[in-house]
Amino acid sequence: MAQGSSHVFLANLLTSTAGAFNAQYLLTLSDADLGASSTRQAYQLTLNLVGNVSAVPVPAAVWSFLTGMMGLLALERRKQAM
């Protein structure tokens, strides 16, 4: 990588099923050695991703959706009555 340039990295935690998930990534970074051994620097970065996915019961989601739709319909009827 040239001086002044950068790279973008993406870490994903796929959670298509319910449960606890975690991932750990260890990134080791080092700069260029410019001739003298004391100029080189190395760094380590640990990235921890933690997630907990809960299943949403479909009946509860349906009731929430229907309640919202009924509220919107009531507002529309009230608006038309005015």
N, C-alpha and C positions, 0 to 999 in steps of 0.2 A: 504494500500500500504506500502510495507516495505521500510526501509531506503535505499536510493540509487536507487530505482526502479522508473520507469516512465510509463506513459500511453500516448497513441497517440489518439487524438480526431480529427474527420473530420467534417467540416461544409460544407454543400452543398447548393447551391442556384440554383435550377432547373429552367432553362429559355428556355422552349420549345416553348413559344409563345412570340411575340413581346410585348414590353412595359417596364415599369420601375419596378424593383424588389428591395426589401430590406428585410433584416432579422436582428434581434437583439438577441444575446445570452448573458445571464448573467451567468458567472461562479463564483461560490463561493468556495474558497479553504481555508482549515484550516489544521494546523499541529497537531500533537498529543499533548495531555495534559500530561506533564511529572510529575504530582503530585502537582506542585505549580500552582495556577491559573494564575499567571502572565507570565508563559512560553508559553501559547497558543497564537498563532497569527492567524488571519483570514484575507483573502484578497478577493477582488472582482474584476473581470475583465469583462468588457463589450466589446463584439465583434460585430461590425456593418459591415454587408455585404451589398453593394449597387451595383446594376448593371442596365444597360440600354441596352436592346436588340433591334436592328433595323432589320427590314426585308430587305433582299437583293432581289431585283426584279430578277426573273429568266431570263428574256431577257438580262439584263445587264450582268449576270453571264455567259450566253451562249456566248454573244459577246466577252467577255474577254477570255473565253476558246478558242473560234475559232481563235481569233487573235493570241493567244499564239501558237496554233497548226500550224497555217500558218507560223509563224515565225520559228518554229522548222523545218517544211518541207522545207522552203527556205534555211535554214542553211545546211540541209542534201543534198539538190540538189547542192548547191554551193560546198560542200565538195566532192561530187562525181564527179563534173565537173573538179576539179583540178587534 
